[in-house]
Amino acid sequence: MTDSPSPPPTRNGWLPAKSWQHFIAGGLGGMCGAIITSPFDVVKTRLQSDLFKHKHASIGGVVGEGGVLVAQRPGSLLWHFVETAHIIRDIARDESPRALFKGLGPTLVGVIPARSINFFTYGNGKQIIANNFNHGQENTYVHLVAAAIAGVVTGTATNPIWVVKTRLQLAAHHKSAIASAQPKAFFGGSVSMIQRIAREEGLKGFYKGLSASYLGVTEGTIQWVLYERLKKLTSGTTGKGGVQEWAGMLGSAGTAKCVASLITYPHEVLRTRLRQPLVDGKMKYTGLVQTLRLVIAEEGARSLYGGLTAHLMRVVPNAAVMYSIYEGVLRWGERRDAMRSS
């Protein structure tokens, strides 16, 4: 199944020429997307965790027998958007607007190298695989293998950063605590969290959730393969410029991420639970299978999709922004090279 020929042979027989452009383009795209969608990331993380379950259950809740609060969670999609908006409002009101950007420091520290590594590994990997193992032709299988390799490499390299980010987002502070921490800003809080994890859990604490991250490689693989196919379907707009071309690119990126997320979302919840801090000095979630069984037993299978709406509200526009910047930087580099050679 042949899609398209690969770029010209590699510069040195292995790495493609201008391979660094994928690294720079991926980092820029990831940075911009993360900043724009940070509030939704905070909401998603809290909804995935059981530490904030009672607090956020009060949204739309009613008082049941014995004065116990019973959460009402209508199943409509509209309600989930309303719920997300309410949580954002409550976080801003109770913890200050800055709390909506909790974990942004380690997120940027993680996103920039993570996206750089992922786009670099995938963008160059598909060319290397095609040139050396498929007669210079890219196809769906080449894209699949390159995406899987990129996911494993990225997850292994950046897992400690995501552990710190998750812990920071699950740390609830009052306005006064946040105000007093202004000199530390985001990165100061990250240093404190790193020291705490190292002291309480040791080196292995930074690799919590790694098994779920490897499980999540399937999401990145589906996303890349689907993106390549959708991009080919909209290839008729390429070169036309303007709104039509960019709409095709945005749609391909957003749709690919949405579909991949819907298929693989439970691994996000499991990963968040595995990265939670110790509760009363004890580790509640100890492994991937144990976490899956415990979550289903205590909360039901539906909880495996906790925070899905907030997640989609974040990752779909994030992917659209990220891939557009990535493609834009690569095309800018191609045009610049063409002008120099003319």
C-alpha positions as CSV (number, residue, x, y, z in Angstrom):
1,M,0.0,0.0,0.0
2,T,2.0,3.0,-1.3
3,D,1.2,6.5,-0.3
4,S,4.0,8.7,-1.5
5,P,7.7,8.7,-2.1
6,S,10.0,9.7,0.6
7,P,12.3,12.8,0.4
8,P,15.6,12.4,-1.3
9,P,18.3,10.1,0.1
10,T,19.7,11.0,3.4
11,R,22.6,13.4,3.7
12,N,25.0,11.0,5.4
13,G,23.2,7.7,4.6
14,W,21.3,7.7,7.9
15,L,19.8,11.0,9.1
16,P,17.9,13.0,6.5
17,A,19.1,16.4,5.5
18,K,17.7,19.3,7.6
19,S,16.6,16.7,10.2
20,W,16.9,19.4,12.9
21,Q,13.9,21.2,11.5
22,H,11.6,18.6,12.9
23,F,13.1,19.1,16.3
24,I,12.6,22.9,16.2
25,A,9.2,22.8,14.6
26,G,7.9,20.2,17.1
27,G,9.1,22.2,20.1
28,L,7.6,25.5,18.9
29,G,4.2,23.8,18.2
30,G,4.1,22.1,21.5
31,M,5.0,25.2,23.5
32,C,2.2,27.3,21.9
33,G,-0.4,24.7,22.2
34,A,0.4,24.0,25.9
35,I,0.2,27.7,26.9
36,I,-3.2,28.2,25.1
37,T,-4.9,25.2,26.6
38,S,-3.3,25.0,30.1
39,P,-6.6,25.6,32.0
40,F,-8.3,22.6,30.4
41,D,-5.2,20.5,31.3
42,V,-5.6,21.4,35.0
43,V,-9.4,20.5,34.9
44,K,-8.7,17.3,33.1
45,T,-6.1,16.2,35.6
46,R,-8.3,16.9,38.6
47,L,-11.3,15.1,37.0
48,Q,-9.1,12.0,36.3
49,S,-8.0,11.9,40.0
50,D,-10.0,10.7,42.9
51,L,-8.5,13.4,45.2
52,F,-10.9,16.0,44.0
53,K,-13.9,13.8,43.4
54,H,-16.0,15.1,46.3
55,K,-15.2,18.7,45.7
56,H,-16.2,18.7,42.1
57,A,-19.2,16.4,42.7
58,S,-20.9,19.4,44.3
59,I,-21.4,20.9,40.8
60,G,-25.0,20.2,40.0
61,G,-25.4,18.0,43.1
62,V,-28.4,17.6,45.3
63,V,-28.8,16.7,49.0
64,G,-29.8,13.1,49.5
65,E,-30.8,11.1,52.6
66,G,-29.1,12.1,55.8
67,G,-27.9,15.4,54.2
68,V,-25.3,13.6,52.1
69,L,-24.4,15.3,48.9
70,V,-25.3,13.2,45.8
71,A,-23.8,14.2,42.5
72,Q,-26.0,14.6,39.5
73,R,-24.1,14.1,36.3
74,P,-26.4,14.4,33.4
75,G,-25.1,12.4,30.5
76,S,-25.5,15.0,27.8
77,L,-22.4,16.4,26.1
78,L,-23.6,19.9,26.8
79,W,-23.6,19.2,30.5
80,H,-19.9,18.1,30.4
81,F,-19.0,21.4,28.8
82,V,-20.9,23.2,31.5
83,E,-19.2,21.2,34.2
84,T,-15.8,22.0,32.8
85,A,-16.7,25.7,32.7
86,H,-17.9,25.5,36.4
87,I,-14.7,23.9,37.5
88,I,-12.6,26.5,35.8
89,R,-14.7,29.2,37.5
90,D,-14.3,27.5,40.9
91,I,-10.6,27.1,40.6
92,A,-10.1,30.7,39.6
93,R,-12.4,31.9,42.4
94,D,-11.1,29.6,45.2
95,E,-7.4,29.4,44.3
96,S,-6.9,32.4,42.1
97,P,-6.7,32.6,38.3
98,R,-3.0,31.6,38.5
99,A,-4.1,28.2,39.6
100,L,-5.5,27.6,36.1
101,F,-1.9,27.5,35.0
102,K,-0.6,25.1,37.7
103,G,2.0,22.8,36.4
104,L,2.6,25.0,33.3
105,G,6.3,25.3,34.2
106,P,7.0,21.6,34.2
107,T,4.5,21.3,31.3
108,L,6.6,23.6,29.2
109,V,9.8,22.0,30.4
110,G,8.2,18.7,29.4
111,V,6.3,19.6,26.3
112,I,9.1,21.4,24.4
113,P,11.5,18.4,24.6
114,A,8.7,15.9,24.4
115,R,7.3,17.3,21.2
116,S,10.8,18.0,19.8
117,I,11.8,14.4,20.5
118,N,8.5,13.0,19.1
119,F,8.4,15.1,15.9
120,F,12.1,14.6,15.4
121,T,11.9,10.8,15.9
122,Y,8.8,10.4,13.8
123,G,9.6,12.9,11.0
124,N,13.1,11.5,10.4
125,G,12.2,7.9,11.4
126,K,9.6,7.5,8.7
127,Q,12.1,8.7,6.1
128,I,14.9,6.4,7.5
129,I,12.5,3.4,7.6
130,A,11.2,4.0,4.1
131,N,14.6,4.6,2.6
132,N,16.2,1.6,4.2
133,F,13.4,-0.9,4.3
134,N,10.7,0.0,1.8
135,H,12.5,1.1,-1.3
136,G,12.1,4.8,-0.5
137,Q,8.3,4.6,-0.3
138,E,6.2,5.8,2.6
139,N,3.0,3.9,3.4
140,T,0.7,3.3,6.4
141,Y,3.0,0.6,7.8
142,V,6.0,2.9,7.7
143,H,4.0,5.6,9.5
144,L,2.8,3.1,12.1
145,V,6.3,1.8,13.0
146,A,7.8,5.3,13.1
147,A,5.0,6.5,15.3
148,A,5.3,3.6,17.8
149,I,9.1,4.1,18.1
150,A,8.6,7.9,18.6
151,G,6.1,7.2,21.3
152,V,8.3,4.9,23.3
153,V,11.4,7.1,23.0
154,T,9.4,10.2,24.0
155,G,7.6,8.5,27.0
156,T,10.8,7.1,28.4
157,A,12.7,10.4,28.1
158,T,10.1,12.7,29.6
159,N,8.1,10.6,32.2
160,P,9.8,12.3,35.3
161,I,8.6,15.7,34.0
162,W,5.0,14.6,33.7
163,V,5.1,13.1,37.2
164,V,6.1,16.5,38.6
165,K,3.5,18.3,36.5
166,T,0.7,15.9,37.7
167,R,1.6,16.3,41.3
168,L,1.6,20.1,41.0
169,Q,-1.8,20.1,39.4
170,L,-3.2,17.9,42.1
171,A,-1.9,20.2,44.9
172,A,-4.7,22.5,46.1
173,H,-3.6,25.8,47.6
174,H,-5.5,28.7,49.0
175,K,-5.1,32.2,47.5
176,S,-2.8,33.2,50.4
177,A,-0.5,30.3,49.7
178,I,-0.3,31.1,46.1
179,A,0.3,34.8,46.7
180,S,3.1,34.1,49.1
181,A,4.7,31.9,46.5
182,Q,5.0,34.5,43.8
183,P,8.8,34.7,43.8
184,K,9.0,31.0,43.3
185,A,6.6,31.1,40.4
186,F,6.1,27.9,38.5
187,F,9.7,26.6,38.4
188,G,10.3,27.1,42.1
189,G,7.3,25.0,42.9
190,S,8.7,22.4,40.5
191,V,12.0,22.3,42.4
192,S,10.2,21.8,45.7
193,M,8.1,19.0,44.2
194,I,11.1,17.3,42.7
195,Q,12.8,17.3,46.1
196,R,9.7,16.0,47.8
197,I,9.3,13.1,45.4
198,A,13.0,12.2,45.7
199,R,12.8,12.3,49.5
200,E,9.6,10.3,49.9
201,E,9.7,7.9,47.0
202,G,13.2,7.8,45.6
203,L,14.2,7.6,42.0
204,K,11.4,5.2,41.1
205,G,8.9,7.8,42.1
206,F,9.8,9.8,38.9
207,Y,8.8,6.8,36.7
208,K,5.3,6.2,38.1
209,G,2.8,5.8,35.3
210,L,5.5,4.8,32.8
211,S,3.6,1.5,32.0
212,A,0.5,3.5,31.3
213,S,2.6,5.9,29.1
214,Y,3.8,2.9,27.1
215,L,0.1,1.8,26.8
216,G,-0.6,5.3,25.5
217,V,1.9,4.8,22.7
218,T,-1.2,3.4,20.8
219,E,-2.8,6.9,21.0
220,G,0.2,8.6,19.3
221,T,0.5,5.8,16.8
222,I,-3.2,6.1,15.8
223,Q,-2.9,9.9,15.7
224,W,0.1,10.0,13.4
225,V,-1.2,7.3,11.0
226,L,-4.7,8.9,10.9
227,Y,-3.2,12.4,10.4
228,E,-1.1,11.2,7.5
229,R,-4.1,9.6,5.8
230,L,-6.3,12.7,6.4
231,K,-3.6,15.0,5.2
232,K,-3.4,13.0,2.0
233,L,-7.2,13.2,1.5
234,T,-6.9,17.0,1.8
235,S,-3.8,17.2,-0.3
236,G,-5.9,18.8,-3.1
237,T,-5.7,22.0,-1.0
238,T,-1.9,21.9,-0.7
239,G,-0.3,24.8,-2.6
240,K,-3.5,26.8,-2.9
241,G,-2.6,28.8,0.2
242,G,-5.0,30.9,2.2
243,V,-7.9,29.6,4.3
244,Q,-8.6,26.5,2.3
245,E,-5.1,24.9,2.7
246,W,-4.9,25.8,6.4
247,A,-8.4,24.6,7.1
248,G,-7.5,21.2,5.7
249,M,-4.4,21.0,7.9
250,L,-6.3,22.1,11.0
251,G,-9.1,19.7,10.4
252,S,-6.7,16.8,9.8
253,A,-4.8,17.4,13.0
254,G,-7.9,18.0,15.2
255,T,-9.8,15.0,13.8
256,A,-6.8,12.7,14.2
257,K,-6.3,13.7,17.8
258,C,-10.0,13.5,18.7
259,V,-10.4,10.0,17.3
260,A,-7.2,8.7,18.9
261,S,-8.2,10.2,22.3
262,L,-11.6,8.6,22.2
263,I,-10.2,5.2,21.5
264,T,-7.4,5.2,24.1
265,Y,-8.5,7.7,26.8
266,P,-8.7,5.2,29.8
267,H,-4.9,5.0,29.8
268,E,-4.8,8.7,30.7
269,V,-6.9,8.1,33.8
270,L,-4.8,5.2,34.9
271,R,-1.6,7.2,34.3
272,T,-2.9,10.1,36.5
273,R,-3.8,7.7,39.3
274,L,-0.4,6.0,39.2
275,R,1.2,9.5,39.5
276,Q,-0.8,10.7,42.4
277,P,1.0,11.6,45.6
278,L,1.0,9.3,48.7
279,V,-2.2,9.4,50.7
280,D,-1.6,9.2,54.5
281,G,1.9,7.9,53.7
282,K,0.5,5.0,51.7
283,M,0.6,4.2,48.0
284,K,-3.0,3.5,46.8
285,Y,-2.2,2.7,43.2
286,T,0.8,0.4,42.7
287,G,0.5,-1.0,39.2
288,L,-1.3,-0.7,35.9
289,V,-3.5,-3.8,36.3
290,Q,-4.1,-3.2,40.0
291,T,-5.1,0.4,39.3
292,L,-7.5,-0.7,36.6
293,R,-9.2,-3.2,38.8
294,L,-9.4,-0.9,41.8
295,V,-10.8,2.0,39.8
296,I,-13.5,-0.2,38.3
297,A,-14.3,-1.8,41.6
298,E,-14.6,1.4,43.6
299,E,-16.0,3.8,41.0
300,G,-17.2,1.8,38.0
301,A,-16.0,1.6,34.4
302,R,-17.4,5.0,33.7
303,S,-14.8,6.7,35.8
304,L,-12.2,5.6,33.2
305,Y,-13.5,8.4,31.1
306,G,-13.4,11.1,33.9
307,G,-12.3,14.4,32.5
308,L,-12.8,13.3,28.9
309,T,-14.6,16.5,27.8
310,A,-12.0,18.8,29.4
311,H,-9.4,16.6,27.7
312,L,-10.9,16.9,24.3
313,M,-11.4,20.7,24.8
314,R,-7.7,20.9,25.4
315,V,-6.1,18.3,23.0
316,V,-8.1,19.0,19.9
317,P,-7.2,22.7,19.6
318,N,-3.8,21.9,21.0
319,A,-3.2,19.4,18.2
320,A,-4.5,21.8,15.6
321,V,-2.2,24.6,16.8
322,M,0.8,22.3,17.2
323,Y,0.6,20.5,13.9
324,S,-0.1,23.8,12.0
325,I,3.1,25.4,13.5
326,Y,5.0,22.2,12.8
327,E,4.0,22.1,9.2
328,G,4.4,25.9,8.8
329,V,8.0,25.8,10.1
330,L,8.9,22.9,7.8
331,R,7.3,24.7,4.8
332,W,9.1,27.9,5.7
333,G,12.4,25.9,5.7
334,E,11.6,24.4,2.3
335,R,10.8,27.8,0.8
336,R,14.0,29.3,2.3
337,D,16.1,26.4,0.9
338,A,14.4,26.8,-2.6
339,M,15.2,30.5,-2.6
340,R,18.8,29.9,-1.7
341,S,19.2,27.3,-4.5
342,S,17.5,29.4,-7.1
